[in-house]
Amino acid sequence: MLNIFFPDAAVRRAWDVPYADFYEKGYRAILFDIDNTLVYPDAPADEPCKKFINELKNLGYQIAVISNNKGPRVESFAADCGIDYVAKAGKPLRSGYERGMERFHATPQTTLFVGDQLFTDVWGAGRLGIYSILVEPMTLKEEPQIVLKRLLEKPVLYAYRKKTTGKKEELQVKKENHG
């Protein structure tokens, strides 16, 4: 039952993912959450984040951020990074992810999703069959509703870690080619 909330992979930070390996396997689009995934909550796109996004674009990826945040915050962040966006995405509903993929004519089989929350980011991506990568939140100083979600995530994370304990720690890239 809890498996629907399990990510396909988990890493400490978004930049710890072997994106070149995924690209070789046919992935061409990346959808990112913003807050606590790429930057601290409500922080602008900083230089390390912009450099990271540019490196991914140079690999050949098409990138968008999808966020439940309102338009001005998401639009400003995306503009600073030179990428597309979906604001008020309604995660975990499918529509926000679908709008993100439509921007690039991508499919779930050629798209990665990277985010920090199980019940919005990971579950929503999983509902469409998008390969989901969970990152640790950059800070735990968050809005009260997010703090509550984090408490509810704890038993799910425990079950996920129990299931994956003893398995190779390194992120595994799916074997099939989606090209």
KAWOGI-V776910 format. One record per helix or strand of 3 or more residues. SS is the DSSP state (H for helix, E for strand). FROM is the first residue (numbers start at 1). TO is the last residue. If there is no record, write none. Layout:
BEGIN
ss=SS from=FROM to=TO
ss=SS from=FROM to=TO
END
This chain:
BEGIN
ss=H from=2 to=5
ss=E from=9 to=11
ss=H from=14 to=16
ss=H from=19 to=24
ss=E from=29 to=32
ss=H from=47 to=59
ss=E from=62 to=66
ss=H from=71 to=81
ss=E from=84 to=86
ss=H from=94 to=102
ss=H from=108 to=110
ss=E from=111 to=115
ss=H from=118 to=128
ss=E from=131 to=135
ss=H from=144 to=164
END
